[in-house]
Amino acid sequence: MSVTLTLLYFASLRERAGVPSESLSTEAADLAGLYEEIQARHGIAWPREHLRVAVDGEFARWQEPLRAGSEVAFIPPVSGG
């Protein structure tokens, strides 16, 4: 079953994707599968274990199933000082 989501990219992921957000229809079953699709689509090299993922403003687990209409954010590590 295909679901349509809004994806948000931050920091280096936004630079790599070339857009801050996009709408995407996917057949992925969970957030991990969605990220694999996005990695291939945009050539993102960040391993999933180094990122956080949020759904509709709440941090989520990679194994959570996708829900149509959700806003999914991929968040790379942030450094500062």
PyMOL commands that place a pseudoatom at each C-alpha (Angstrom):
pseudoatom trace, name=CA, resn=MET, resi=1, chain=A, elem=C, hetatm=0, pos=[0.000, 0.000, 0.000]
pseudoatom trace, name=CA, resn=SER, resi=2, chain=A, elem=C, hetatm=0, pos=[1.458, 3.342, -1.029]
pseudoatom trace, name=CA, resn=VAL, resi=3, chain=A, elem=C, hetatm=0, pos=[1.444, 6.244, 1.435]
pseudoatom trace, name=CA, resn=THR, resi=4, chain=A, elem=C, hetatm=0, pos=[2.164, 9.904, 0.745]
pseudoatom trace, name=CA, resn=LEU, resi=5, chain=A, elem=C, hetatm=0, pos=[4.296, 11.791, 3.266]
pseudoatom trace, name=CA, resn=THR, resi=6, chain=A, elem=C, hetatm=0, pos=[5.994, 15.137, 3.653]
pseudoatom trace, name=CA, resn=LEU, resi=7, chain=A, elem=C, hetatm=0, pos=[9.711, 14.786, 4.293]
pseudoatom trace, name=CA, resn=LEU, resi=8, chain=A, elem=C, hetatm=0, pos=[11.795, 17.430, 6.051]
pseudoatom trace, name=CA, resn=TYR, resi=9, chain=A, elem=C, hetatm=0, pos=[15.580, 17.584, 5.759]
pseudoatom trace, name=CA, resn=PHE, resi=10, chain=A, elem=C, hetatm=0, pos=[17.925, 19.430, 8.089]
pseudoatom trace, name=CA, resn=ALA, resi=11, chain=A, elem=C, hetatm=0, pos=[21.559, 20.581, 7.942]
pseudoatom trace, name=CA, resn=SER, resi=12, chain=A, elem=C, hetatm=0, pos=[23.775, 18.405, 5.710]
pseudoatom trace, name=CA, resn=LEU, resi=13, chain=A, elem=C, hetatm=0, pos=[20.800, 16.273, 4.651]
pseudoatom trace, name=CA, resn=ARG, resi=14, chain=A, elem=C, hetatm=0, pos=[19.083, 19.370, 3.263]
pseudoatom trace, name=CA, resn=GLU, resi=15, chain=A, elem=C, hetatm=0, pos=[22.251, 20.278, 1.363]
pseudoatom trace, name=CA, resn=ARG, resi=16, chain=A, elem=C, hetatm=0, pos=[22.497, 16.778, -0.107]
pseudoatom trace, name=CA, resn=ALA, resi=17, chain=A, elem=C, hetatm=0, pos=[18.801, 16.543, -1.033]
pseudoatom trace, name=CA, resn=GLY, resi=18, chain=A, elem=C, hetatm=0, pos=[18.880, 20.056, -2.492]
pseudoatom trace, name=CA, resn=VAL, resi=19, chain=A, elem=C, hetatm=0, pos=[15.512, 20.911, -0.927]
pseudoatom trace, name=CA, resn=PRO, resi=20, chain=A, elem=C, hetatm=0, pos=[14.322, 21.591, 2.630]
pseudoatom trace, name=CA, resn=SER, resi=21, chain=A, elem=C, hetatm=0, pos=[11.242, 19.404, 2.155]
pseudoatom trace, name=CA, resn=GLU, resi=22, chain=A, elem=C, hetatm=0, pos=[9.394, 17.302, -0.387]
pseudoatom trace, name=CA, resn=SER, resi=23, chain=A, elem=C, hetatm=0, pos=[6.241, 15.260, -0.774]
pseudoatom trace, name=CA, resn=LEU, resi=24, chain=A, elem=C, hetatm=0, pos=[6.831, 11.594, -1.530]
pseudoatom trace, name=CA, resn=SER, resi=25, chain=A, elem=C, hetatm=0, pos=[4.711, 8.520, -2.202]
pseudoatom trace, name=CA, resn=THR, resi=26, chain=A, elem=C, hetatm=0, pos=[6.360, 5.338, -0.994]
pseudoatom trace, name=CA, resn=GLU, resi=27, chain=A, elem=C, hetatm=0, pos=[5.766, 1.623, -0.609]
pseudoatom trace, name=CA, resn=ALA, resi=28, chain=A, elem=C, hetatm=0, pos=[8.139, 1.422, 2.394]
pseudoatom trace, name=CA, resn=ALA, resi=29, chain=A, elem=C, hetatm=0, pos=[6.681, -0.368, 5.399]
pseudoatom trace, name=CA, resn=ASP, resi=30, chain=A, elem=C, hetatm=0, pos=[8.477, 1.583, 8.110]
pseudoatom trace, name=CA, resn=LEU, resi=31, chain=A, elem=C, hetatm=0, pos=[10.726, 4.573, 8.755]
pseudoatom trace, name=CA, resn=ALA, resi=32, chain=A, elem=C, hetatm=0, pos=[13.885, 2.505, 8.208]
pseudoatom trace, name=CA, resn=GLY, resi=33, chain=A, elem=C, hetatm=0, pos=[12.692, 1.442, 4.754]
pseudoatom trace, name=CA, resn=LEU, resi=34, chain=A, elem=C, hetatm=0, pos=[11.757, 5.022, 3.940]
pseudoatom trace, name=CA, resn=TYR, resi=35, chain=A, elem=C, hetatm=0, pos=[15.234, 6.237, 4.878]
pseudoatom trace, name=CA, resn=GLU, resi=36, chain=A, elem=C, hetatm=0, pos=[16.841, 3.556, 2.681]
pseudoatom trace, name=CA, resn=GLU, resi=37, chain=A, elem=C, hetatm=0, pos=[14.718, 4.833, -0.209]
pseudoatom trace, name=CA, resn=ILE, resi=38, chain=A, elem=C, hetatm=0, pos=[15.762, 8.424, 0.504]
pseudoatom trace, name=CA, resn=GLN, resi=39, chain=A, elem=C, hetatm=0, pos=[19.439, 7.430, 0.743]
pseudoatom trace, name=CA, resn=ALA, resi=40, chain=A, elem=C, hetatm=0, pos=[19.279, 5.913, -2.734]
pseudoatom trace, name=CA, resn=ARG, resi=41, chain=A, elem=C, hetatm=0, pos=[17.222, 8.781, -4.144]
pseudoatom trace, name=CA, resn=HIS, resi=42, chain=A, elem=C, hetatm=0, pos=[19.542, 11.558, -2.957]
pseudoatom trace, name=CA, resn=GLY, resi=43, chain=A, elem=C, hetatm=0, pos=[22.861, 9.739, -2.497]
pseudoatom trace, name=CA, resn=ILE, resi=44, chain=A, elem=C, hetatm=0, pos=[22.886, 10.296, 1.259]
pseudoatom trace, name=CA, resn=ALA, resi=45, chain=A, elem=C, hetatm=0, pos=[25.757, 8.518, 3.001]
pseudoatom trace, name=CA, resn=TRP, resi=46, chain=A, elem=C, hetatm=0, pos=[24.778, 9.047, 6.663]
pseudoatom trace, name=CA, resn=PRO, resi=47, chain=A, elem=C, hetatm=0, pos=[24.196, 5.690, 8.377]
pseudoatom trace, name=CA, resn=ARG, resi=48, chain=A, elem=C, hetatm=0, pos=[20.756, 5.488, 9.921]
pseudoatom trace, name=CA, resn=GLU, resi=49, chain=A, elem=C, hetatm=0, pos=[22.293, 4.837, 13.362]
pseudoatom trace, name=CA, resn=HIS, resi=50, chain=A, elem=C, hetatm=0, pos=[23.742, 8.373, 13.355]
pseudoatom trace, name=CA, resn=LEU, resi=51, chain=A, elem=C, hetatm=0, pos=[20.416, 10.109, 12.709]
pseudoatom trace, name=CA, resn=ARG, resi=52, chain=A, elem=C, hetatm=0, pos=[17.245, 10.879, 14.605]
pseudoatom trace, name=CA, resn=VAL, resi=53, chain=A, elem=C, hetatm=0, pos=[13.857, 10.610, 12.981]
pseudoatom trace, name=CA, resn=ALA, resi=54, chain=A, elem=C, hetatm=0, pos=[10.693, 12.432, 13.999]
pseudoatom trace, name=CA, resn=VAL, resi=55, chain=A, elem=C, hetatm=0, pos=[7.086, 11.945, 12.902]
pseudoatom trace, name=CA, resn=ASP, resi=56, chain=A, elem=C, hetatm=0, pos=[4.626, 14.793, 13.264]
pseudoatom trace, name=CA, resn=GLY, resi=57, chain=A, elem=C, hetatm=0, pos=[6.950, 16.640, 15.652]
pseudoatom trace, name=CA, resn=GLU, resi=58, chain=A, elem=C, hetatm=0, pos=[7.709, 13.680, 17.946]
pseudoatom trace, name=CA, resn=PHE, resi=59, chain=A, elem=C, hetatm=0, pos=[10.885, 11.590, 17.948]
pseudoatom trace, name=CA, resn=ALA, resi=60, chain=A, elem=C, hetatm=0, pos=[10.141, 8.111, 16.621]
pseudoatom trace, name=CA, resn=ARG, resi=61, chain=A, elem=C, hetatm=0, pos=[11.711, 4.658, 16.346]
pseudoatom trace, name=CA, resn=TRP, resi=62, chain=A, elem=C, hetatm=0, pos=[12.950, 3.439, 12.990]
pseudoatom trace, name=CA, resn=GLN, resi=63, chain=A, elem=C, hetatm=0, pos=[10.669, 0.375, 13.157]
pseudoatom trace, name=CA, resn=GLU, resi=64, chain=A, elem=C, hetatm=0, pos=[7.459, 2.449, 13.348]
pseudoatom trace, name=CA, resn=PRO, resi=65, chain=A, elem=C, hetatm=0, pos=[5.075, 1.952, 10.415]
pseudoatom trace, name=CA, resn=LEU, resi=66, chain=A, elem=C, hetatm=0, pos=[4.389, 4.835, 8.060]
pseudoatom trace, name=CA, resn=ARG, resi=67, chain=A, elem=C, hetatm=0, pos=[1.117, 6.740, 8.315]
pseudoatom trace, name=CA, resn=ALA, resi=68, chain=A, elem=C, hetatm=0, pos=[-0.309, 8.539, 5.302]
pseudoatom trace, name=CA, resn=GLY, resi=69, chain=A, elem=C, hetatm=0, pos=[-0.181, 12.315, 5.586]
pseudoatom trace, name=CA, resn=SER, resi=70, chain=A, elem=C, hetatm=0, pos=[2.549, 12.359, 8.240]
pseudoatom trace, name=CA, resn=GLU, resi=71, chain=A, elem=C, hetatm=0, pos=[5.441, 14.792, 8.309]
pseudoatom trace, name=CA, resn=VAL, resi=72, chain=A, elem=C, hetatm=0, pos=[8.727, 12.904, 8.676]
pseudoatom trace, name=CA, resn=ALA, resi=73, chain=A, elem=C, hetatm=0, pos=[11.939, 14.715, 9.637]
pseudoatom trace, name=CA, resn=PHE, resi=74, chain=A, elem=C, hetatm=0, pos=[15.425, 13.270, 9.251]
pseudoatom trace, name=CA, resn=ILE, resi=75, chain=A, elem=C, hetatm=0, pos=[17.831, 14.959, 11.669]
pseudoatom trace, name=CA, resn=PRO, resi=76, chain=A, elem=C, hetatm=0, pos=[21.621, 14.507, 11.444]
pseudoatom trace, name=CA, resn=PRO, resi=77, chain=A, elem=C, hetatm=0, pos=[23.941, 15.009, 14.425]
pseudoatom trace, name=CA, resn=VAL, resi=78, chain=A, elem=C, hetatm=0, pos=[24.467, 18.642, 15.329]
pseudoatom trace, name=CA, resn=SER, resi=79, chain=A, elem=C, hetatm=0, pos=[27.759, 20.044, 16.527]
pseudoatom trace, name=CA, resn=GLY, resi=80, chain=A, elem=C, hetatm=0, pos=[28.398, 23.409, 17.989]
pseudoatom trace, name=CA, resn=GLY, resi=81, chain=A, elem=C, hetatm=0, pos=[30.252, 25.146, 20.665]
for i in range(1, 81): cmd.bond("trace and resi %d" % i, "trace and resi %d" % (i + 1))
show_as sticks, trace
zoom trace
